[in-house]
């Protein structure tokens, strides 16, 4: 390596280091890259003129022979590297800079291959007029450094990162470099040792390379197929999630509209009662009692609505705590029936209860069990026309007890049935809103039953054909029926 090439290498390495060290300050390295380009251009001009220009003359006026300077190929490579370093200062020209660096890399590799295939045209064409092995190695390193100044942008964006396409591209590029070199070296060595004549070497090399290219292409095509299948599956799942999100958004909109309506219903009588009192009404005890009853009843409706909302939020966030104790299931069953009895009487329903004569021991929170059962009874009473029939059955099995509430009411359509336990869904899906409510009863039943280690199911033969809800709870082992 001549001294001038050494200087060019040092300047290129300095420009590369400054560019990497202060990547956000491209103004700090542009002059080094410009100096590399200027010196390289002067060397090319020296070779073209046959003598050294002024910058390469010694102080005593002695001319420097072009043979003591870098070769034209070396000067061209360093000029091109300087241009790539100059353009790599911003992301806008990153792809151009990387393309130039890649061209220098390929030229240096071509020069090295000339040394590998001695006594060939390639050796006679390149090494004598090209670069030395050491200079080619330096050009390769500088080109790689310039190429990776922007590892996530430009040309390298396709081969960096952890995406499947990037991993496949990296392997393919490595194989694209390695396969021809190994194939060419093996073909040349085999011809040199007389395994076949030199005329056979080129066809054999081309055939071997074609086979390797076919196998490689087929292999990576299969990998790309797997990636496409996975992407298609992910797109289908994404579309399904988007549809579900839109449906959930629509249900919440309907739920909020229903909430506003349900809150306005009790507030209107309360406001009317307050207006009567403000204008001097309620002078007699009978009037005051009637106004007080209206306010109390509507306040109770508001409290129930708020309690449903709070319970749903606590259950959904996992912040609800159960006070579990061993108890007779018949006790919360009786309490739940007592709560719903006024609604049953008002709608003239015939309610039959088939309960066990002996205690049914379960472990649970009595208040929440009453809430589960009363919600089922209320649901059956509200959506059964006046004069309907409601049948409550308690069935024991070896390890569980099931409470089934069956009615002959309006039923549930087949497309609605799978979603009756979804939060916010009931406000949109309920066929009859005459009895009001937020539609959170069944979702609460499901969540609270699951917290007790049980399950709830819904069945209906269709709209107008009644419905059946079953709550199954774990039975205490001491209460299991005895054989015989």
Secondary structure, DSSP 8 states (H G I E B T S, - for coil): --HHHHHHHHHHHHHHHHHHHTTT-GGGTHHHHHHHHHHHHHHHHHHHHTS--GGGS-TT-----GGGS--HHHHHHHHHHHHHHHHTTSGGGHHHHHHHHHHHHHHHHHHHHHHHSTTSHHHHHTTTTS--HHHHHHHHHHHHHHHGGGTTSGGGGGTSSSSHHHHHHHHHHHHHHHHHHHHHHHHHHHHHTTSS-HHHHHHHHHHHHHHHHHHHHHHHHHHHHHHHHHHHHHHHHHHHHHHHHHHHHHHHHHHHHHHHHHHHHHHHHHHHHHHHHHTT---SHHHHHHHHHHHHHHHHHHHHHHHHHHHHHHHHHT------EEEEHHHHHHHHHHHHHHHHHHTT-EEEEE--SS--EEEE-HHHHHHHHHHHHHHHHHTS-TT-EEEEEEEE-SSEEEEEEEE-SS---HHHHTTTTSTTHHHHH-S--TT---S-HHHHHHHHHHHTT-EEEEE-SSTTS-EEEEEEEE--GGGS----
